Amino acid sequence: MYVFTICLPFAALLLIFGMRYYAAVKQAKLRYANEEAYRKVAEMAVAGQSEAAAALASIESSLSEIKIRVGAIEKVLKEVD
């Protein structure tokens, strides 16, 4: 009985430190998963921005072609008048 009462506080200390270690490991795993998810979102945002930039460049080139055509049509219409 005497040995049991002496070992009980030590067991409680071991249990407390074990729980703290487990909580720290679990927290580190969750933090890593959160950072990984953030990286994926950032990569998707970068890909989306590059696609938007490519689409904008395509639209700008189409717009410049339309401006040239409209200018040619205006010239023809002015000559007709």
N, C-alpha and C positions, 0 to 999 in steps of 0.2 A: 504494500500500500504506500509506503514511504517513497519508493522508487517511482511509482506511478504519479504521485503528486509532484515530484521533482521534474519528471519528463513532460508533464502536461504543459507547463508554460513554454518549454522549448519547442514542443510540437505546435503550439499556437503560433509562436514566432515563425517557425518554418512554414506553416500554412499561410500566414500573412505575407511573408516574402514571396512565396510561390504564387499567390494570387496577384501580387503587384507585378511580378515578372510576366505572368500570363497576360495581364491587362496591358502591359507595355508592348508585348509582342503583338497582341491583337490590334492595338491602336496603330502600330507601325504598319501592319498589313493593310489596314483600312486606309491609312494615309497614302500608301503606295498605290492602292487601287484608285483612290480619288485623283491622284496626280496623273495616273495613266489615262483615266477618263478625260481629264482636262487636256492632255496631250492629243488625244484623238479628236476632241472637239476643235482644238486649235489647228490641227492638220486639215480637218474638213473645212474650216473657215478659210484657210489659205488656198485650198483647192477651189473653193467656191469663188474666191476673189479673182483667182487667175482665170477661171472660166468666164466670169463677168467681164474681165478686162478684154479677153479674146472676143467676146460677143460685142462689146462696145467698139472695138477696132473694126469689126466687120460692119457694124451699123454705120460707123463714120465713113468707111469706104463706099458703102452703098449710097449714103447721103451725098457724098461728093460727086458720084456718078449722076445722081438725079439732078444736082445743081447744074452740072454741065449740060445735061439734056434739056432742062428747062431754059437755060440760057440760049441754047441753039434754037429752041422752039420760039422764044421771044424774038430772036433775031429774024427768023423766017416770017413771023407775024408782022414785025415792023416793016419788013421789005414789001409785004403784000399791001399794006396800007399805003 
